[in-house]
């Protein structure tokens, strides 16, 4: 796998952690439509911010760290939106996948930092699988903006 392809795989791993994470353990009286609108808005803003970054962002540890920090900020925003009780179990499933992906991001950044291409490939492969599962869950929840894989293109 070329370093460029590994870097692109890294973007998917870092990007997938951007929309989601543990929702508060309580549910709210927010309607499913309002929950979807709020979370999709957060994910859309995150995706736009990622797309605005220069393509070269994926080629450096600093750039990948920028992506990871942006993802953490989006994650915090999503965490602040409590799901309605009718969606709580599915949201918990989705956010569980995203929590696993957050661990993959840490592994990926460490591998990138150390230059360990074997570990980098493994973290990217793990992240890609988690990304596919999380995207499918986001789609099932009606969170289309959270199922996108935005990449820097500015």
N, C-alpha and C positions, 0 to 999 in steps of 0.2 A: 504494500500500500504506500503510495507516495506521501511525502509530508504534506502536500496540499490537500490530498484526499483525507488524511488523518485530521488535518485542521478543520476541514469542512464537517467531518463527523463530530469533531469537538463542538462546533457551533450548535449542532442539533442537540447534543447533550446539555450544553449550557443553556440553550434556548428553551428546552422543554421544562426546565425548572422555573421558568418565568411566570407562568400563570398557574398558581395553585399553591398547595401547601395545606397545613392543617387549618381547617376552619375552626372557629371557636366551637367548643363542645356543645354549646347551647344552640337551639334552633330558634328561629324568629317567626314572627307572624307575617313576614314579607311574602308576597305571592311568588310562585315559581317564575312567572313572567318578569317580575321586578328583579328577582335574584339573577336570572339569566341576563337581563339588560345591564345590571350593575357589573357583573363579572365579565361579560363580553366587552364592556366599555374599558375596563382595566386592561384586559388582554389586547384589545385593539390599540390602545395607547402604547403598551409595551412593544407590540409588534412594529408600530410606526417608529418608535425610538431605536429599535434594533436596525430596521431598514435604513435609517438615516446615518448610521455609522459607516465609516469608510470600509470598503471591501478588505483592506489590509488588517482590519481588526482581528481577523481570525488567525493571523500569522505570527502573533506574539503572545507571550504570557500576559503582558500588560493588557492587551486587547481582550483576551479571553477572561481576564479578571474583571475588566470593565463590563463585559457581558454578564458575568456571574453576579456582579453587584447590582446591575440593572434588574436581573431576574429576581434577586432577593428583595429589592424594593417593590416589584410587582407582586411578589408572593405575600409580602406584608399587607399590601392593599387588599388582595383577595381574601386573606385571613380575616380581615375586618368585616367581611360580609357573611353573616350567618345565614345558612340555607333554611328554607322552610322545612318543616318536619317531613313533608311528603318527599323531599329530595335528599334528606340527610344521609341515608344509607349509601346512596349512589355517589353523593359528593364525598363521603368518607372513603369510599373505594377509589375514586379518582385522586383524591389528595394523598392517599396512601401510596399510589404509584408515583406521584410527584415527589413525595418524601424520599422514596427510594432513588429517584433520579437526582435529587439533591446530593445524596451520598456519592453517586456516580460523578457528579461535577467535581466534588472534592478530590476523588481519585484521579480524574482526568487532569485537573490542574497540577496535582503533585507529579503525575507522570510527565506532563509537558515540561514542568519546571526541571525535573531531573534528567530529561532527555530519554526516558525509558520508553522506547517505541513499542515494545511488547505490552507493557502495562497501558500505554496510551491506546493501542488498538483494542485491548480487552475492555477498557472503560468506555471507549466509543461504541463498541459492539453492544455492551450491556445497556448503555444509554439509548442506543437506537431501538432496541427491543422495548425498553420501558416507554420510550417516546411513542412508539406505535400503539402500545396498549393504552397509554394515557390519552392519546389523540382519539382513539375509538371511544373511550369512556366520555371524553369531553363532548364528542359528537352526540352520543346517546343522551347526554344531559342537555343538549341544545346550546352548547357553548362553542359555536363554530369558530369564533375568534381565538379561542384558547386551543384549538386543534390545529392551528397553523404553525409552520416552521419558518419563522421569519429569519432571514440572514442579512448581514450587513451588505448594503449595495450602494451606499452613498458615495 
